[in-house]
Amino acid sequence: MLAALQSPQPPPTELLLTTLLNEIAVIPDRFVLVLDDYHIVDVKPVDNALTFLLEHLPPQMHLVIATREDPSLPLARLRARVN
């Protein structure tokens, strides 16, 4: 993952996220990733990347988003998917 990020021509975001998810998938322990102050994010590509991550989240990973306003994410669709 690090080599891909440091390359002169970074690969597409979806490829980077897939690589990241594959690396996360081999982590044996459960863990929580906390994104604080997400309301500061005002860039659509970041929202798109986070949506992709949420749609492919490995079972041992939990994501907590702390924000002061609803993020520009497909919240209704994501809530409907929760088991």
Distance bins in CASP14 RR format, pairs under 12 A and 6 or more apart:
PFRMAT RR
TARGET T0000
AUTHOR 0000-0000-0000
RMODE 2
METHOD distances of the structure
MODEL  1
1 7 0 0 0 0 0 1 0 0 0 0 0
1 10 0 0 0 0 0 1 0 0 0 0 0
1 11 0 0 0 0 0 1 0 0 0 0 0
1 15 0 0 0 0 0 1 0 0 0 0 0
1 16 1 0 0 1 0 0 0 0 0 0 0
1 17 0 0 0 0 1 0 0 0 0 0 0
1 18 0 0 0 0 0 1 0 0 0 0 0
1 19 1 0 1 0 0 0 0 0 0 0 0
1 20 1 0 1 0 0 0 0 0 0 0 0
1 21 0 0 0 0 0 1 0 0 0 0 0
1 22 0 0 0 0 1 0 0 0 0 0 0
1 23 1 0 1 0 0 0 0 0 0 0 0
1 24 0 0 0 0 1 0 0 0 0 0 0
2 10 0 0 0 0 0 1 0 0 0 0 0
2 16 0 0 0 0 0 1 0 0 0 0 0
2 19 0 0 0 0 0 1 0 0 0 0 0
2 20 0 0 0 0 0 1 0 0 0 0 0
2 23 0 0 0 0 0 1 0 0 0 0 0
3 10 0 0 0 0 0 1 0 0 0 0 0
3 11 0 0 0 0 0 1 0 0 0 0 0
3 16 0 0 0 0 0 1 0 0 0 0 0
3 19 0 0 0 0 1 0 0 0 0 0 0
4 10 1 0 0 1 0 0 0 0 0 0 0
4 11 1 0 1 0 0 0 0 0 0 0 0
4 12 0 0 0 0 0 1 0 0 0 0 0
4 13 0 0 0 0 0 1 0 0 0 0 0
4 15 1 0 0 1 0 0 0 0 0 0 0
4 16 1 0 0 1 0 0 0 0 0 0 0
4 17 0 0 0 0 0 1 0 0 0 0 0
4 18 0 0 0 0 0 1 0 0 0 0 0
4 19 1 0 0 1 0 0 0 0 0 0 0
4 20 0 0 0 0 1 0 0 0 0 0 0
4 22 0 0 0 0 0 1 0 0 0 0 0
4 23 0 0 0 0 0 1 0 0 0 0 0
5 11 0 0 0 0 1 0 0 0 0 0 0
5 13 0 0 0 0 0 1 0 0 0 0 0
5 15 0 0 0 0 0 1 0 0 0 0 0
5 16 1 0 0 1 0 0 0 0 0 0 0
5 17 0 0 0 0 0 1 0 0 0 0 0
5 19 0 0 0 0 1 0 0 0 0 0 0
5 20 0 0 0 0 1 0 0 0 0 0 0
6 16 0 0 0 0 0 1 0 0 0 0 0
7 15 0 0 0 0 0 1 0 0 0 0 0
7 16 0 0 0 0 0 1 0 0 0 0 0
9 15 0 0 0 0 0 1 0 0 0 0 0
10 16 1 0 0 1 0 0 0 0 0 0 0
10 19 0 0 0 0 0 1 0 0 0 0 0
11 17 0 0 0 0 0 1 0 0 0 0 0
11 18 0 0 0 0 1 0 0 0 0 0 0
11 19 0 0 0 0 1 0 0 0 0 0 0
11 20 0 0 0 0 0 1 0 0 0 0 0
12 18 0 0 0 0 1 0 0 0 0 0 0
12 19 0 0 0 0 0 1 0 0 0 0 0
12 45 0 0 0 0 0 1 0 0 0 0 0
12 48 0 0 0 0 0 1 0 0 0 0 0
12 49 0 0 0 0 0 1 0 0 0 0 0
12 52 0 0 0 0 0 1 0 0 0 0 0
13 19 0 0 0 0 0 1 0 0 0 0 0
13 20 0 0 0 0 0 1 0 0 0 0 0
13 43 0 0 0 0 0 1 0 0 0 0 0
13 44 0 0 0 0 0 1 0 0 0 0 0
13 45 1 0 0 1 0 0 0 0 0 0 0
13 46 0 0 0 0 1 0 0 0 0 0 0
13 47 0 0 0 0 0 1 0 0 0 0 0
13 48 1 0 0 1 0 0 0 0 0 0 0
13 49 1 0 1 0 0 0 0 0 0 0 0
13 50 0 0 0 0 0 1 0 0 0 0 0
13 51 0 0 0 0 0 1 0 0 0 0 0
13 52 1 0 0 1 0 0 0 0 0 0 0
13 53 0 0 0 0 0 1 0 0 0 0 0
14 20 0 0 0 0 0 1 0 0 0 0 0
14 21 0 0 0 0 0 1 0 0 0 0 0
14 45 0 0 0 0 0 1 0 0 0 0 0
14 48 0 0 0 0 1 0 0 0 0 0 0
14 49 0 0 0 0 1 0 0 0 0 0 0
14 51 0 0 0 0 0 1 0 0 0 0 0
14 52 1 0 0 1 0 0 0 0 0 0 0
14 53 0 0 0 0 0 1 0 0 0 0 0
14 55 0 0 0 0 0 1 0 0 0 0 0
14 56 0 0 0 0 1 0 0 0 0 0 0
15 21 0 0 0 0 0 1 0 0 0 0 0
15 22 0 0 0 0 0 1 0 0 0 0 0
15 49 0 0 0 0 0 1 0 0 0 0 0
15 52 0 0 0 0 0 1 0 0 0 0 0
16 22 0 0 0 0 0 1 0 0 0 0 0
16 23 0 0 0 0 0 1 0 0 0 0 0
16 45 0 0 0 0 0 1 0 0 0 0 0
16 49 0 0 0 0 1 0 0 0 0 0 0
16 52 0 0 0 0 1 0 0 0 0 0 0
16 53 0 0 0 0 0 1 0 0 0 0 0
17 23 0 0 0 0 0 1 0 0 0 0 0
17 24 0 0 0 0 0 1 0 0 0 0 0
17 45 0 0 0 0 0 1 0 0 0 0 0
17 46 0 0 0 0 0 1 0 0 0 0 0
17 48 0 0 0 0 1 0 0 0 0 0 0
17 49 1 0 0 1 0 0 0 0 0 0 0
17 50 0 0 0 0 1 0 0 0 0 0 0
17 51 0 0 0 0 0 1 0 0 0 0 0
17 52 1 0 1 0 0 0 0 0 0 0 0
17 53 1 0 1 0 0 0 0 0 0 0 0
17 54 0 0 0 0 0 1 0 0 0 0 0
17 55 0 0 0 0 1 0 0 0 0 0 0
17 56 1 0 0 1 0 0 0 0 0 0 0
17 57 0 0 0 0 0 1 0 0 0 0 0
18 24 0 0 0 0 0 1 0 0 0 0 0
18 25 0 0 0 0 0 1 0 0 0 0 0
18 49 0 0 0 0 0 1 0 0 0 0 0
18 52 0 0 0 0 1 0 0 0 0 0 0
18 53 0 0 0 0 0 1 0 0 0 0 0
18 55 0 0 0 0 0 1 0 0 0 0 0
18 56 1 0 0 1 0 0 0 0 0 0 0
18 58 0 0 0 0 0 1 0 0 0 0 0
19 25 0 0 0 0 0 1 0 0 0 0 0
19 26 0 0 0 0 0 1 0 0 0 0 0
19 53 0 0 0 0 0 1 0 0 0 0 0
19 56 0 0 0 0 0 1 0 0 0 0 0
20 26 0 0 0 0 0 1 0 0 0 0 0
20 27 0 0 0 0 0 1 0 0 0 0 0
20 33 0 0 0 0 0 1 0 0 0 0 0
20 49 0 0 0 0 1 0 0 0 0 0 0
20 50 0 0 0 0 0 1 0 0 0 0 0
20 52 0 0 0 0 0 1 0 0 0 0 0
20 53 1 0 0 1 0 0 0 0 0 0 0
20 56 0 0 0 0 1 0 0 0 0 0 0
20 57 0 0 0 0 0 1 0 0 0 0 0
20 58 0 0 0 0 0 1 0 0 0 0 0
20 61 0 0 0 0 0 1 0 0 0 0 0
21 27 0 0 0 0 0 1 0 0 0 0 0
21 49 0 0 0 0 0 1 0 0 0 0 0
21 52 0 0 0 0 1 0 0 0 0 0 0
21 53 1 0 0 1 0 0 0 0 0 0 0
21 54 0 0 0 0 0 1 0 0 0 0 0
21 55 0 0 0 0 0 1 0 0 0 0 0
21 56 1 0 1 0 0 0 0 0 0 0 0
21 57 1 0 0 1 0 0 0 0 0 0 0
21 58 1 0 0 1 0 0 0 0 0 0 0
21 59 0 0 0 0 0 1 0 0 0 0 0
21 60 0 0 0 0 0 1 0 0 0 0 0
21 61 0 0 0 0 1 0 0 0 0 0 0
22 56 0 0 0 0 1 0 0 0 0 0 0
22 58 0 0 0 0 1 0 0 0 0 0 0
23 58 0 0 0 0 1 0 0 0 0 0 0
23 61 0 0 0 0 0 1 0 0 0 0 0
24 30 0 0 0 0 0 1 0 0 0 0 0
24 31 0 0 0 0 1 0 0 0 0 0 0
24 33 0 0 0 0 1 0 0 0 0 0 0
24 53 0 0 0 0 1 0 0 0 0 0 0
24 56 0 0 0 0 1 0 0 0 0 0 0
24 57 0 0 0 0 1 0 0 0 0 0 0
24 58 1 0 1 0 0 0 0 0 0 0 0
24 59 0 0 0 0 0 1 0 0 0 0 0
24 60 0 0 0 0 1 0 0 0 0 0 0
24 61 1 0 1 0 0 0 0 0 0 0 0
24 62 0 0 0 0 0 1 0 0 0 0 0
24 63 0 0 0 0 0 1 0 0 0 0 0
25 56 0 0 0 0 1 0 0 0 0 0 0
25 57 0 0 0 0 1 0 0 0 0 0 0
25 58 1 0 1 0 0 0 0 0 0 0 0
25 59 0 0 0 0 1 0 0 0 0 0 0
25 60 0 0 0 0 1 0 0 0 0 0 0
25 61 0 0 0 0 1 0 0 0 0 0 0
26 58 0 0 0 0 1 0 0 0 0 0 0
26 60 0 0 0 0 1 0 0 0 0 0 0
26 61 0 0 0 0 0 1 0 0 0 0 0
27 33 0 0 0 0 0 1 0 0 0 0 0
27 58 1 0 0 1 0 0 0 0 0 0 0
27 59 0 0 0 0 0 1 0 0 0 0 0
27 60 1 0 0 1 0 0 0 0 0 0 0
27 61 1 0 0 1 0 0 0 0 0 0 0
28 58 0 0 0 0 0 1 0 0 0 0 0
28 59 0 0 0 0 0 1 0 0 0 0 0
28 60 1 0 0 1 0 0 0 0 0 0 0
28 61 0 0 0 0 0 1 0 0 0 0 0
29 58 0 0 0 0 0 1 0 0 0 0 0
29 59 0 0 0 0 0 1 0 0 0 0 0
29 60 1 0 0 1 0 0 0 0 0 0 0
29 61 0 0 0 0 1 0 0 0 0 0 0
29 62 0 0 0 0 0 1 0 0 0 0 0
30 57 0 0 0 0 0 1 0 0 0 0 0
30 58 0 0 0 0 1 0 0 0 0 0 0
30 59 0 0 0 0 1 0 0 0 0 0 0
30 60 1 0 1 0 0 0 0 0 0 0 0
30 61 1 0 0 1 0 0 0 0 0 0 0
30 62 1 0 0 1 0 0 0 0 0 0 0
31 57 0 0 0 0 0 1 0 0 0 0 0
31 58 0 0 0 0 1 0 0 0 0 0 0
31 59 0 0 0 0 0 1 0 0 0 0 0
31 60 1 0 0 1 0 0 0 0 0 0 0
31 61 1 0 0 1 0 0 0 0 0 0 0
31 62 1 0 0 1 0 0 0 0 0 0 0
31 63 0 0 0 0 0 1 0 0 0 0 0
31 64 0 0 0 0 0 1 0 0 0 0 0
32 57 0 0 0 0 0 1 0 0 0 0 0
32 60 0 0 0 0 0 1 0 0 0 0 0
32 61 1 0 0 1 0 0 0 0 0 0 0
32 62 1 0 1 0 0 0 0 0 0 0 0
32 63 1 0 0 1 0 0 0 0 0 0 0
32 64 1 0 1 0 0 0 0 0 0 0 0
32 65 0 0 0 0 0 1 0 0 0 0 0
32 66 0 0 0 0 0 1 0 0 0 0 0
33 50 0 0 0 0 0 1 0 0 0 0 0
33 53 0 0 0 0 1 0 0 0 0 0 0
33 54 0 0 0 0 0 1 0 0 0 0 0
33 57 0 0 0 0 1 0 0 0 0 0 0
33 58 0 0 0 0 0 1 0 0 0 0 0
33 60 0 0 0 0 0 1 0 0 0 0 0
33 61 1 0 0 1 0 0 0 0 0 0 0
33 62 1 0 0 1 0 0 0 0 0 0 0
33 63 1 0 1 0 0 0 0 0 0 0 0
33 64 1 0 0 1 0 0 0 0 0 0 0
33 65 0 0 0 0 1 0 0 0 0 0 0
33 66 0 0 0 0 0 1 0 0 0 0 0
34 61 0 0 0 0 0 1 0 0 0 0 0
34 62 0 0 0 0 1 0 0 0 0 0 0
34 63 1 0 0 1 0 0 0 0 0 0 0
34 64 1 0 1 0 0 0 0 0 0 0 0
34 65 0 0 0 0 1 0 0 0 0 0 0
34 66 1 0 0 1 0 0 0 0 0 0 0
34 67 0 0 0 0 0 1 0 0 0 0 0
35 41 0 0 0 0 1 0 0 0 0 0 0
35 46 0 0 0 0 1 0 0 0 0 0 0
35 47 0 0 0 0 0 1 0 0 0 0 0
35 49 0 0 0 0 0 1 0 0 0 0 0
35 50 1 0 0 1 0 0 0 0 0 0 0
35 53 0 0 0 0 0 1 0 0 0 0 0
35 54 0 0 0 0 0 1 0 0 0 0 0
35 62 0 0 0 0 0 1 0 0 0 0 0
35 63 1 0 0 1 0 0 0 0 0 0 0
35 64 1 0 0 1 0 0 0 0 0 0 0
35 65 1 0 1 0 0 0 0 0 0 0 0
35 66 1 0 0 1 0 0 0 0 0 0 0
35 67 0 0 0 0 1 0 0 0 0 0 0
35 71 0 0 0 0 1 0 0 0 0 0 0
35 73 0 0 0 0 0 1 0 0 0 0 0
36 63 0 0 0 0 0 1 0 0 0 0 0
36 64 0 0 0 0 1 0 0 0 0 0 0
36 65 0 0 0 0 1 0 0 0 0 0 0
36 66 1 0 1 0 0 0 0 0 0 0 0
36 67 0 0 0 0 1 0 0 0 0 0 0
36 68 0 0 0 0 0 1 0 0 0 0 0
37 65 0 0 0 0 1 0 0 0 0 0 0
37 66 1 0 0 1 0 0 0 0 0 0 0
37 67 1 0 0 1 0 0 0 0 0 0 0
37 68 0 0 0 0 1 0 0 0 0 0 0
37 69 0 0 0 0 0 1 0 0 0 0 0
37 71 0 0 0 0 0 1 0 0 0 0 0
38 46 0 0 0 0 1 0 0 0 0 0 0
38 47 0 0 0 0 1 0 0 0 0 0 0
38 50 0 0 0 0 1 0 0 0 0 0 0
38 63 0 0 0 0 0 1 0 0 0 0 0
38 64 0 0 0 0 1 0 0 0 0 0 0
38 65 1 0 1 0 0 0 0 0 0 0 0
38 66 1 0 0 1 0 0 0 0 0 0 0
38 67 1 0 1 0 0 0 0 0 0 0 0
38 68 0 0 0 0 1 0 0 0 0 0 0
38 69 0 0 0 0 1 0 0 0 0 0 0
38 70 0 0 0 0 1 0 0 0 0 0 0
38 71 1 0 1 0 0 0 0 0 0 0 0
38 72 0 0 0 0 1 0 0 0 0 0 0
38 73 0 0 0 0 1 0 0 0 0 0 0
39 47 0 0 0 0 0 1 0 0 0 0 0
39 65 0 0 0 0 1 0 0 0 0 0 0
39 66 0 0 0 0 1 0 0 0 0 0 0
39 67 1 0 1 0 0 0 0 0 0 0 0
39 68 1 0 1 0 0 0 0 0 0 0 0
39 69 1 0 1 0 0 0 0 0 0 0 0
39 70 0 0 0 0 1 0 0 0 0 0 0
39 71 1 0 0 1 0 0 0 0 0 0 0
39 72 0 0 0 0 0 1 0 0 0 0 0
39 73 0 0 0 0 0 1 0 0 0 0 0
40 46 0 0 0 0 0 1 0 0 0 0 0
40 65 0 0 0 0 0 1 0 0 0 0 0
40 66 0 0 0 0 0 1 0 0 0 0 0
40 67 0 0 0 0 1 0 0 0 0 0 0
40 68 0 0 0 0 1 0 0 0 0 0 0
40 69 0 0 0 0 0 1 0 0 0 0 0
40 71 0 0 0 0 0 1 0 0 0 0 0
41 47 1 0 0 1 0 0 0 0 0 0 0
41 48 0 0 0 0 0 1 0 0 0 0 0
41 49 0 0 0 0 0 1 0 0 0 0 0
41 50 0 0 0 0 1 0 0 0 0 0 0
41 65 0 0 0 0 1 0 0 0 0 0 0
41 66 0 0 0 0 0 1 0 0 0 0 0
41 67 0 0 0 0 1 0 0 0 0 0 0
41 68 0 0 0 0 0 1 0 0 0 0 0
41 69 0 0 0 0 0 1 0 0 0 0 0
41 71 1 0 0 1 0 0 0 0 0 0 0
41 72 0 0 0 0 1 0 0 0 0 0 0
41 73 0 0 0 0 0 1 0 0 0 0 0
42 67 0 0 0 0 0 1 0 0 0 0 0
42 69 0 0 0 0 0 1 0 0 0 0 0
42 71 0 0 0 0 0 1 0 0 0 0 0
42 72 0 0 0 0 1 0 0 0 0 0 0
43 49 0 0 0 0 1 0 0 0 0 0 0
43 50 0 0 0 0 0 1 0 0 0 0 0
43 71 0 0 0 0 0 1 0 0 0 0 0
43 72 0 0 0 0 1 0 0 0 0 0 0
44 50 0 0 0 0 0 1 0 0 0 0 0
44 51 0 0 0 0 0 1 0 0 0 0 0
44 71 0 0 0 0 0 1 0 0 0 0 0
44 72 1 0 0 1 0 0 0 0 0 0 0
44 73 0 0 0 0 0 1 0 0 0 0 0
45 51 0 0 0 0 0 1 0 0 0 0 0
45 52 0 0 0 0 0 1 0 0 0 0 0
45 72 0 0 0 0 0 1 0 0 0 0 0
46 52 0 0 0 0 0 1 0 0 0 0 0
46 53 0 0 0 0 0 1 0 0 0 0 0
46 65 0 0 0 0 0 1 0 0 0 0 0
46 71 0 0 0 0 1 0 0 0 0 0 0
46 72 0 0 0 0 1 0 0 0 0 0 0
46 73 0 0 0 0 0 1 0 0 0 0 0
47 53 0 0 0 0 0 1 0 0 0 0 0
47 54 0 0 0 0 0 1 0 0 0 0 0
47 65 0 0 0 0 0 1 0 0 0 0 0
47 67 0 0 0 0 0 1 0 0 0 0 0
47 70 0 0 0 0 0 1 0 0 0 0 0
47 71 1 0 0 1 0 0 0 0 0 0 0
47 72 1 0 1 0 0 0 0 0 0 0 0
47 73 1 0 1 0 0 0 0 0 0 0 0
47 74 0 0 0 0 1 0 0 0 0 0 0
47 75 0 0 0 0 0 1 0 0 0 0 0
48 54 0 0 0 0 0 1 0 0 0 0 0
48 55 0 0 0 0 0 1 0 0 0 0 0
48 71 0 0 0 0 0 1 0 0 0 0 0
48 72 0 0 0 0 1 0 0 0 0 0 0
48 73 0 0 0 0 1 0 0 0 0 0 0
48 74 0 0 0 0 0 1 0 0 0 0 0
49 55 0 0 0 0 0 1 0 0 0 0 0
49 56 0 0 0 0 0 1 0 0 0 0 0
49 72 0 0 0 0 0 1 0 0 0 0 0
49 73 0 0 0 0 0 1 0 0 0 0 0
50 56 0 0 0 0 0 1 0 0 0 0 0
50 57 0 0 0 0 0 1 0 0 0 0 0
50 63 0 0 0 0 1 0 0 0 0 0 0
50 65 1 0 0 1 0 0 0 0 0 0 0
50 67 0 0 0 0 0 1 0 0 0 0 0
50 71 1 0 0 1 0 0 0 0 0 0 0
50 72 0 0 0 0 1 0 0 0 0 0 0
50 73 1 0 0 1 0 0 0 0 0 0 0
50 74 0 0 0 0 0 1 0 0 0 0 0
50 75 0 0 0 0 0 1 0 0 0 0 0
50 78 0 0 0 0 0 1 0 0 0 0 0
51 57 0 0 0 0 0 1 0 0 0 0 0
51 63 0 0 0 0 0 1 0 0 0 0 0
51 65 0 0 0 0 0 1 0 0 0 0 0
51 71 0 0 0 0 1 0 0 0 0 0 0
51 72 0 0 0 0 1 0 0 0 0 0 0
51 73 1 0 1 0 0 0 0 0 0 0 0
51 74 1 0 0 1 0 0 0 0 0 0 0
51 75 0 0 0 0 0 1 0 0 0 0 0
51 77 0 0 0 0 1 0 0 0 0 0 0
51 78 0 0 0 0 1 0 0 0 0 0 0
51 81 0 0 0 0 0 1 0 0 0 0 0
52 73 0 0 0 0 0 1 0 0 0 0 0
52 74 0 0 0 0 0 1 0 0 0 0 0
52 78 0 0 0 0 0 1 0 0 0 0 0
53 61 0 0 0 0 1 0 0 0 0 0 0
53 63 1 0 0 1 0 0 0 0 0 0 0
53 65 0 0 0 0 0 1 0 0 0 0 0
53 73 0 0 0 0 0 1 0 0 0 0 0
53 78 0 0 0 0 0 1 0 0 0 0 0
54 61 0 0 0 0 0 1 0 0 0 0 0
54 62 0 0 0 0 0 1 0 0 0 0 0
54 63 1 0 0 1 0 0 0 0 0 0 0
54 64 0 0 0 0 0 1 0 0 0 0 0
54 65 0 0 0 0 1 0 0 0 0 0 0
54 71 0 0 0 0 0 1 0 0 0 0 0
54 73 1 0 0 1 0 0 0 0 0 0 0
54 74 0 0 0 0 1 0 0 0 0 0 0
54 75 0 0 0 0 0 1 0 0 0 0 0
54 77 0 0 0 0 1 0 0 0 0 0 0
54 78 1 0 1 0 0 0 0 0 0 0 0
54 79 0 0 0 0 0 1 0 0 0 0 0
54 81 0 0 0 0 1 0 0 0 0 0 0
54 82 0 0 0 0 0 1 0 0 0 0 0
55 63 0 0 0 0 0 1 0 0 0 0 0
55 73 0 0 0 0 0 1 0 0 0 0 0
55 74 0 0 0 0 1 0 0 0 0 0 0
55 77 0 0 0 0 1 0 0 0 0 0 0
55 78 1 0 0 1 0 0 0 0 0 0 0
55 81 0 0 0 0 1 0 0 0 0 0 0
56 63 0 0 0 0 0 1 0 0 0 0 0
56 81 0 0 0 0 0 1 0 0 0 0 0
57 63 1 0 0 1 0 0 0 0 0 0 0
57 64 0 0 0 0 0 1 0 0 0 0 0
57 78 0 0 0 0 1 0 0 0 0 0 0
57 81 0 0 0 0 1 0 0 0 0 0 0
57 82 0 0 0 0 0 1 0 0 0 0 0
59 83 0 0 0 0 0 1 0 0 0 0 0
62 82 0 0 0 0 0 1 0 0 0 0 0
63 71 0 0 0 0 0 1 0 0 0 0 0
63 73 0 0 0 0 0 1 0 0 0 0 0
63 78 0 0 0 0 0 1 0 0 0 0 0
65 71 1 0 0 1 0 0 0 0 0 0 0
65 72 0 0 0 0 0 1 0 0 0 0 0
65 73 0 0 0 0 1 0 0 0 0 0 0
65 75 0 0 0 0 0 1 0 0 0 0 0
65 78 0 0 0 0 0 1 0 0 0 0 0
67 73 0 0 0 0 1 0 0 0 0 0 0
67 75 0 0 0 0 0 1 0 0 0 0 0
69 75 0 0 0 0 0 1 0 0 0 0 0
70 76 0 0 0 0 0 1 0 0 0 0 0
70 78 0 0 0 0 0 1 0 0 0 0 0
70 79 0 0 0 0 0 1 0 0 0 0 0
71 78 0 0 0 0 0 1 0 0 0 0 0
73 79 0 0 0 0 0 1 0 0 0 0 0
74 80 0 0 0 0 1 0 0 0 0 0 0
74 81 0 0 0 0 1 0 0 0 0 0 0
75 81 0 0 0 0 0 1 0 0 0 0 0
75 82 0 0 0 0 0 1 0 0 0 0 0
76 82 0 0 0 0 0 1 0 0 0 0 0
END
